Amino acid sequence: MEKEISLLDALTGVDFTIMHLDGRVIRIQGDEGKCIKPGEIMCCEELGMPYHKTPFRFGNLFITFKIKFPD
């Protein structure tokens, strides 16, 4: 998944929600005080798609951040 964030969010920490493919609303929070660099990847464990033939186990969700710089 790719998420575009503002420069302010990249410097102060991210906090947003996403709609998962199965209809759940998931809140994503970054580590407090951690700056996010362009192209950085965040791994959210067990928030990805379910494994084949194992609906109770989920994979990881990877989010790639794209930072929107001011003009």
Buried (B, 14 or more C-beta within 10 A) or exposed (E): EEBEBEEEBBEBBBEEEBEBEEEEEEEBEBEEEEEBEEEBEBEBEEBBEEEEEEEEEBEEBEBEBEBEEEE
